[in-house]
């Protein structure tokens, strides 16, 4: 049995810190009469700060910086990467795949590449595909990267409290890049284990950026992120706890054995509800939402990279990656560090 060991992680975080108070002031200044209530964003979501990249920064910039950081952390040459997977909600261009641009920027010219796009669940899908490629012998060293430049999708003009309901989630968005390097190993009890995913495409309209495809061709007014957060979060709380229970049962884990849960984070309340549903300690959840906001598909690998950098994970630790995303889709991946 060939397993997929986690060799290293890396991340890239823009310098530009933007507080929630600054976000609220900017909305009030641009919204022609609507006043954004002070302190609302942090009170409802738990987001105090996020990072916004300077104009002109692309998703591939952050993804390639994070990928190179992961390779440096493992002392691995970019030329030795067999497969490069770009797994993000945002992308540079409609054609070609953003992974082509990342490969070029990283100098990983021996790697085949592909984009795997599934909203905030993109990274877990990318890891799952990477593990399958390693298990079948199609690659021995796979780099999975995410680069999220989400700040351009924020609509700063909000005209009423009704509009705020669908535009509030965008005010939590932050830009970031993150990466995970996997390698084939015959060592037992290590690396990515089989996970589980569920999907319900009938809910696709709950969370969208409609511009950029052929549904809303050249309609720039639909280039902003809009989300029915309440309904999407109810779906997450409904589907993710039983998905966690099924996944850990299949790999033979008990909840109290899990060293850390690394969830995709959209609000403090959802994370707390998920912990309560599976009776898991809140202080063993990797939290980045308060400092970096919602980083879409980069959220989970960013939290992993920060935890690794800070020495919070040791070899043999059992880690659970958990995501609920637009679509609706959810995924759970167990990892032995």
Secondary structure per residue as TSV (DSSP state, phi and psi in degrees):
chain	resnum	aa	ss	phi	psi
A	1	X	-	360.0	124.9
A	2	X	-	-96.4	121.1
A	3	X	E	-101.0	165.6
A	4	X	E	-110.4	98.9
A	5	X	E	-82.8	140.5
A	6	X	E	-80.8	113.2
A	7	X	E	-90.4	-41.3
A	8	X	E	-164.1	168.6
A	9	X	E	-133.0	166.9
A	10	X	E	-159.5	159.8
A	11	X	E	-149.1	162.6
A	12	X	E	-137.9	120.0
A	13	X	-	-121.4	123.0
A	14	X	-	-59.2	156.2
A	15	X	S	-77.2	-24.1
A	16	X	-	-74.5	100.5
A	17	X	E	-84.5	128.2
A	18	X	E	-124.4	121.6
A	19	X	E	-82.9	161.8
A	20	X	H	-65.9	-32.3
A	21	X	H	-63.4	-39.6
A	22	X	H	-66.7	-37.5
A	23	X	H	-60.7	-47.7
A	24	X	H	-63.4	-38.9
A	25	X	H	-64.8	-39.8
A	26	X	H	-66.9	-39.6
A	27	X	H	-63.8	-45.8
A	28	X	H	-60.6	-40.5
A	29	X	H	-66.9	-27.4
A	30	X	H	-107.3	0.8
A	31	X	S	-103.0	13.7
A	32	X	T	50.1	58.2
A	33	X	T	108.8	-21.7
A	34	X	-	-85.2	129.4
A	35	X	-	-105.1	121.8
A	36	X	-	-74.9	122.9
A	37	X	-	-59.9	129.8
A	38	X	T	-65.5	134.1
A	39	X	T	81.7	0.1
A	40	X	H	-65.6	-44.8
A	41	X	H	-60.6	-49.0
A	42	X	H	-68.4	-36.6
A	43	X	H	-66.1	-40.2
A	44	X	H	-84.2	-28.2
A	45	X	H	-117.9	-24.4
A	46	X	-	88.5	1.9
A	47	X	-	-86.9	118.4
A	48	X	-	-97.9	-37.5
A	49	X	E	-141.5	161.7
A	50	X	E	-151.9	168.1
A	51	X	E	-107.7	134.4
A	52	X	-	-117.2	129.6
A	53	X	-	-73.9	156.5
A	54	X	-	-68.1	149.7
A	55	X	T	-54.4	139.0
A	56	X	T	99.0	-15.1
A	57	X	-	-70.6	136.2
A	58	X	-	-111.4	164.2
A	59	X	H	-59.3	-39.0
A	60	X	H	-67.3	-29.0
A	61	X	H	-60.2	-52.1
A	62	X	H	-68.9	-36.8
A	63	X	H	-65.4	-43.6
A	64	X	H	-69.7	-37.4
A	65	X	H	-62.9	-43.1
A	66	X	H	-66.6	-41.0
A	67	X	H	-62.0	-43.3
A	68	X	H	-66.2	-35.4
A	69	X	H	-63.1	-42.5
A	70	X	H	-63.2	-40.1
A	71	X	H	-67.7	-40.3
A	72	X	H	-62.2	-41.3
A	73	X	H	-63.9	-22.8
A	74	X	T	-105.6	2.0
A	75	X	T	54.4	49.4
A	76	X	-	-115.9	136.0
A	77	X	-	-77.2	134.8
A	78	X	G	-54.7	-28.6
A	79	X	G	-70.3	-13.3
A	80	X	G	-94.1	1.4
A	81	X	-	-78.1	128.2
A	82	X	S	-84.7	-38.9
A	83	X	E	-139.4	131.2
A	84	X	E	-117.3	121.0
A	85	X	E	-115.4	122.7
A	86	X	E	-97.8	116.4
A	87	X	-	-126.6	93.2
A	88	X	-	-146.0	161.3
A	89	X	S	-80.2	-34.8
A	90	X	-	-97.6	160.7
A	91	X	-	-149.2	165.1
A	92	X	S	-75.4	-50.3
A	93	X	-	-142.4	160.5
A	94	X	S	-70.5	-31.2
A	95	X	S	-150.0	130.4
A	96	X	S	-86.6	-167.2
A	97	X	-	-60.9	139.0
A	98	X	H	-62.8	-26.2
A	99	X	H	-60.1	-28.2
A	100	X	H	-63.7	-42.0
A	101	X	H	-69.6	-39.6
A	102	X	H	-63.5	-44.5
A	103	X	H	-56.6	-44.2
A	104	X	H	-64.2	-45.4
A	105	X	H	-67.0	-31.0
A	106	X	H	-84.6	-17.7
A	107	X	T	73.6	27.0
A	108	X	-	-95.2	55.7
A	109	X	T	-70.9	-11.8
A	110	X	T	-86.9	-7.4
A	111	X	-	-86.1	133.9
A	112	X	E	-74.4	159.6
A	113	X	E	-143.2	159.9
A	114	X	E	-161.6	152.2
A	115	X	E	-96.8	137.8
A	116	X	-	-123.9	112.7
A	117	X	-	-119.1	119.3
A	118	X	-	-153.0	57.5
A	119	X	G	52.5	-139.7
A	120	X	G	-71.2	-13.4
A	121	X	G	-86.4	2.5
A	122	X	H	-54.9	-42.6
A	123	X	H	-68.7	-39.9
A	124	X	H	-65.1	-39.5
A	125	X	H	-62.6	-38.2
A	126	X	H	-65.4	-42.8
A	127	X	H	-62.5	-41.8
A	128	X	H	-62.2	-43.2
A	129	X	H	-65.3	-40.7
A	130	X	H	-60.9	-44.6
A	131	X	H	-63.5	-38.8
A	132	X	H	-65.5	-38.7
A	133	X	H	-64.9	-38.7
A	134	X	H	-70.6	-43.5
A	135	X	H	-62.7	-32.1
A	136	X	T	-91.5	3.7
A	137	X	T	78.7	12.8
A	138	X	S	-83.7	-15.7
A	139	X	-	-155.7	150.6
A	140	X	S	-112.2	-23.5
A	141	X	E	-134.6	116.7
A	142	X	E	-125.6	132.1
A	143	X	E	-110.7	121.3
A	144	X	E	-107.3	123.9
A	145	X	E	-126.4	151.8
A	146	X	E	-133.4	139.5
A	147	X	E	-136.6	115.8
A	148	X	E	-118.5	108.6
A	149	X	-	-106.9	93.2
A	150	X	-	-102.1	-18.8
A	151	X	G	-58.4	-30.6
A	152	X	G	-67.0	-12.6
A	153	X	G	-91.9	5.7
A	154	X	-	-81.5	127.8
A	155	X	-	-93.8	108.1
A	156	X	-	-80.1	-10.3
A	157	X	-	-99.3	109.1
A	158	X	-	-122.6	122.1
A	159	X	-	-100.2	-10.4
A	160	X	S	-161.9	168.1
A	161	X	H	-66.6	-26.8
A	162	X	H	-67.5	-44.8
A	163	X	H	-62.8	-34.4
A	164	X	H	-59.2	-31.5
A	165	X	H	-60.0	-37.0
A	166	X	H	-95.2	-12.9
A	167	X	H	-107.0	-9.2
A	168	X	T	-61.7	-42.4
A	169	X	G	-58.3	-34.8
A	170	X	G	-64.5	-27.5
A	171	X	G	-71.4	-10.2
A	172	X	G	-94.9	-5.4
A	173	X	B	-69.6	140.3
A	174	X	-	-133.7	153.7
A	175	X	-	-94.4	140.3
A	176	X	E	-168.8	159.5
A	177	X	E	-129.3	149.4
A	178	X	E	-156.4	158.6
A	179	X	E	-152.3	153.1
A	180	X	E	-132.6	130.9
A	181	X	E	-102.8	125.7
A	182	X	E	-114.8	145.6
A	183	X	E	-136.3	150.0
A	184	X	E	-69.0	140.3
A	185	X	E	-150.4	149.8
A	186	X	-	-96.7	1.9
A	187	X	-	-65.8	134.8
A	188	X	S	-84.1	160.9
A	189	X	S	55.6	50.5
A	190	X	-	-153.3	155.2
A	191	X	E	82.5	-161.3
A	192	X	E	-74.8	131.9
A	193	X	-	-106.4	165.1
A	194	X	-	-60.6	131.8
A	195	X	-	-110.6	-171.0
A	196	X	E	-135.0	147.9
A	197	X	E	-136.0	147.5
A	198	X	E	-131.3	150.1
A	199	X	E	-143.6	145.0
A	200	X	-	-141.5	91.7
A	201	X	G	-66.9	-14.3
A	202	X	G	-66.6	-14.3
A	203	X	G	-101.1	18.3
A	204	X	G	-63.6	-26.6
A	205	X	G	-79.4	-3.4
A	206	X	G	-68.9	-29.8
A	207	X	E	-145.2	114.6
A	208	X	E	-145.7	154.6
A	209	X	-	-126.6	102.6
A	210	X	-	-80.1	-23.1
A	211	X	T	-78.2	150.0
A	212	X	T	115.1	-6.9
A	213	X	S	-122.7	-154.7
A	214	X	S	-104.5	10.4
A	215	X	S	-79.8	-42.7
A	216	X	S	-123.4	63.1
A	217	X	T	-61.8	123.1
A	218	X	T	60.8	20.5
A	219	X	-	-95.3	89.0
A	220	X	G	-63.0	-20.7
A	221	X	G	-68.7	-14.3
A	222	X	G	-105.6	25.1
A	223	X	-	-92.2	9.9
A	224	X	S	-106.3	152.1
A	225	X	-	-77.7	127.3
A	226	X	E	-130.3	143.0
A	227	X	E	-151.2	131.5
A	228	X	-	-85.1	81.2
A	229	X	H	-60.2	-41.7
A	230	X	H	-60.4	-49.0
A	231	X	H	-67.8	-40.5
A	232	X	H	-63.7	-40.1
A	233	X	H	-69.7	-34.0
A	234	X	H	-62.7	-40.0
A	235	X	H	-63.4	-41.2
A	236	X	H	-61.6	-45.5
A	237	X	H	-69.2	-28.9
A	238	X	H	-73.0	-43.3
A	239	X	H	-95.4	-32.5
A	240	X	H	-73.1	-44.9
A	241	X	H	-55.9	-48.1
A	242	X	H	-65.4	-29.2
A	243	X	H	-67.5	-39.4
A	244	X	H	-62.1	-47.1
A	245	X	H	-61.5	-42.8
A	246	X	H	-65.4	-41.6
A	247	X	H	-65.2	-49.0
A	248	X	H	-71.2	-28.6
A	249	X	H	-65.4	-39.0
A	250	X	H	-69.2	-27.9
A	251	X	H	-98.1	1.4
A	252	X	T	79.7	26.5
A	253	X	-	-97.8	155.3
A	254	X	-	-106.4	150.7
A	255	X	G	-56.6	-40.0
A	256	X	G	-73.3	-8.0
A	257	X	G	-82.8	-16.8
A	258	X	-	-75.4	117.2
A	259	X	S	-68.5	-38.4
A	260	X	E	-154.6	137.4
A	261	X	E	-103.1	130.6
A	262	X	E	-115.7	98.8
A	263	X	E	-98.4	156.4
A	264	X	-	-69.2	135.9
A	265	X	-	-119.0	120.4
A	266	X	S	-116.0	-26.6
A	267	X	-	-160.5	153.5
A	268	X	H	-61.6	-38.6
A	269	X	H	-66.0	-37.2
A	270	X	H	-67.6	-43.2
A	271	X	H	-59.8	-43.2
A	272	X	H	-65.5	-38.4
A	273	X	H	-66.0	-39.1
A	274	X	H	-66.4	-42.0
A	275	X	H	-60.9	-43.1
A	276	X	H	-64.4	-37.6
A	277	X	H	-66.4	-30.4
A	278	X	H	-111.2	8.3
A	279	X	T	55.4	54.7
A	280	X	-	-116.0	137.8
A	281	X	-	-62.7	129.8
A	282	X	G	-62.6	-31.3
A	283	X	G	-77.4	-2.0
A	284	X	G	-107.0	17.5
A	285	X	B	-100.9	131.8
A	286	X	-	-74.9	115.1
A	287	X	-	-113.3	125.7
A	288	X	-	-125.4	-10.8
A	289	X	H	-55.7	-40.1
A	290	X	H	-63.4	-33.5
A	291	X	H	-101.8	-26.3
A	292	X	H	-124.4	-3.7
A	293	X	-	72.1	-162.9
A	294	X	B	-86.1	112.2
A	295	X	-	-102.2	21.7
A	296	X	T	51.7	-130.9
A	297	X	T	-68.3	-15.7
A	298	X	H	-82.2	-8.7
A	299	X	H	-59.3	-50.8
A	300	X	H	-67.1	-50.7
A	301	X	H	-66.2	-28.6
A	302	X	H	-64.6	-46.1
A	303	X	H	-62.7	-40.0
A	304	X	H	-61.7	-45.7
A	305	X	H	-64.8	-41.8
A	306	X	H	-66.1	-41.2
A	307	X	H	-62.9	-41.7
A	308	X	H	-65.1	-45.0
A	309	X	H	-61.6	-35.0
A	310	X	T	-89.3	6.4
A	311	X	T	72.4	25.8
A	312	X	-	-87.0	-7.9
A	313	X	-	-123.7	137.1
A	314	X	-	-121.3	158.5
A	315	X	T	-56.9	132.2
A	316	X	T	95.2	-10.9
A	317	X	-	-63.9	141.5
A	318	X	E	-94.5	124.0
A	319	X	E	-125.3	140.6
A	320	X	E	-119.2	121.8
A	321	X	E	-96.3	129.0
A	322	X	E	-135.1	132.4
A	323	X	E	-145.6	138.5
A	324	X	E	-121.9	140.1
A	325	X	E	-148.9	167.7
A	326	X	T	-56.0	145.6
A	327	X	T	143.7	-51.2
A	328	X	T	-83.9	143.4
A	329	X	E	-143.9	150.0
A	330	X	E	-140.5	151.1
A	331	X	E	-147.5	149.8
A	332	X	E	-136.1	124.8
A	333	X	E	-125.0	122.0
A	334	X	E	-86.2	142.3
A	335	X	E	-135.0	134.3
A	336	X	E	-101.2	116.1
A	337	X	-	-66.7	360.0
